[in-house]
Amino acid sequence: MDETTWVATGSIYVARLLTDDAMATLRSLDRPLVVGPETPPSRAEILRDVAGAAAIICTLTEGIDAEVLDAAGPQLQVVANTAVGYDNIDVDAARARGVVVTNTPGVLDRATADLTLGLILAAGRRIPEGDRFLRTGTPWIWGPRMMVGLDLSAGATLGIIGLGRIGRAVARRARAFDMQVLATPTRADLDDDERAGIEIVDLPTLLRRSDVVSLHCPLTPQTRHLINADALRAMKSTALLVNTARGPVVDTDALVAALGSGEIGGAALDVFEDEPRVDPRLLAFEQVVVTPHLGSAADATRSAMCQMSVGNAVEVLAGRPPLTPVS
């Protein structure tokens, strides 16, 4: 890496081990490094290891609040989150201390959209259920009524809540399956092709008309438990709920009740309200597909995310504007 003139002293604290190429970039810098393990560090470890840091490079599993910011010290310049969502960071507390907060938008849109379509297919066509069935060794023979699922290309409607970059990428993929696409209102600038393929409707209409409801909104006070008992009751009894956004957007108790009563047809979840804990009640339902937060778990995507968070830290420490500041 080119020689850089730093405007602040202090270490770079990396809360969790990043990809090999990102770690190589960090080690090439003329800065002291404090690197955490591959697994999430404890709160005590964060408070200990962040001391003296000019930059914090963290992931969504580390809560960066006022206590952590103060433990780092007054030389702290930047918190670079290796994720698009930044609900794990107290942005107001950082701004009050003059600390820049950055995230990694754009680089994981396609990978997360790919996983979303995979989950829709897996739940809709009952793929994991069929796999589990065959592994039991139960005798079987093909039949007209056997494990019939959702036919995406026969006019199924996808409702997208959160039409940002990831939501739009999901819409493009859904149209390749001839799905009708609804979405809640957005502030994003849609090009002519996107507008032609997406019908913008209010949330009650989306819930009522969709065969699949897919969540792509950030976690905010307004979206916490957005999918609650009333929202689930408004969905079709055959509809699928897909969540690759953040777990607390869905009220788990309400979802369990809706699945148990047959108010909705099933769910596919990559994120969970009490992550990494998965509510065992969800695992009891055959019509629920679960994955361990794999949205961005593709090799090129994870590399790009880690390199972007490193790049953000480097830019701020060199006195330049960050690549992707949180607005």
Secondary structure as GFF3:
##gff-version 3
##sequence-region A 1 327
A	DSSP	beta_strand	11	14	.	.	.	ID=ss1
A	DSSP	alpha_helix	20	27	.	.	.	ID=ss2
A	DSSP	beta_strand	33	35	.	.	.	ID=ss3
A	DSSP	alpha_helix	43	49	.	.	.	ID=ss4
A	DSSP	beta_strand	53	58	.	.	.	ID=ss5
A	DSSP	alpha_helix	66	72	.	.	.	ID=ss6
A	DSSP	beta_strand	78	81	.	.	.	ID=ss7
A	DSSP	alpha_helix	91	96	.	.	.	ID=ss8
A	DSSP	beta_strand	100	102	.	.	.	ID=ss9
A	DSSP	alpha_helix	109	124	.	.	.	ID=ss10
A	DSSP	alpha_helix	127	135	.	.	.	ID=ss11
A	DSSP	beta_strand	157	161	.	.	.	ID=ss12
A	DSSP	alpha_helix	165	176	.	.	.	ID=ss13
A	DSSP	beta_strand	180	183	.	.	.	ID=ss14
A	DSSP	alpha_helix	192	197	.	.	.	ID=ss15
A	DSSP	beta_strand	199	200	.	.	.	ID=ss16
A	DSSP	alpha_helix	203	209	.	.	.	ID=ss17
A	DSSP	beta_strand	212	215	.	.	.	ID=ss18
A	DSSP	alpha_helix	229	234	.	.	.	ID=ss19
A	DSSP	beta_strand	240	243	.	.	.	ID=ss20
A	DSSP	three_ten_helix	247	249	.	.	.	ID=ss21
A	DSSP	alpha_helix	252	261	.	.	.	ID=ss22
A	DSSP	beta_strand	266	269	.	.	.	ID=ss23
A	DSSP	alpha_helix	280	283	.	.	.	ID=ss24
A	DSSP	beta_strand	288	290	.	.	.	ID=ss25
A	DSSP	alpha_helix	299	317	.	.	.	ID=ss26
###
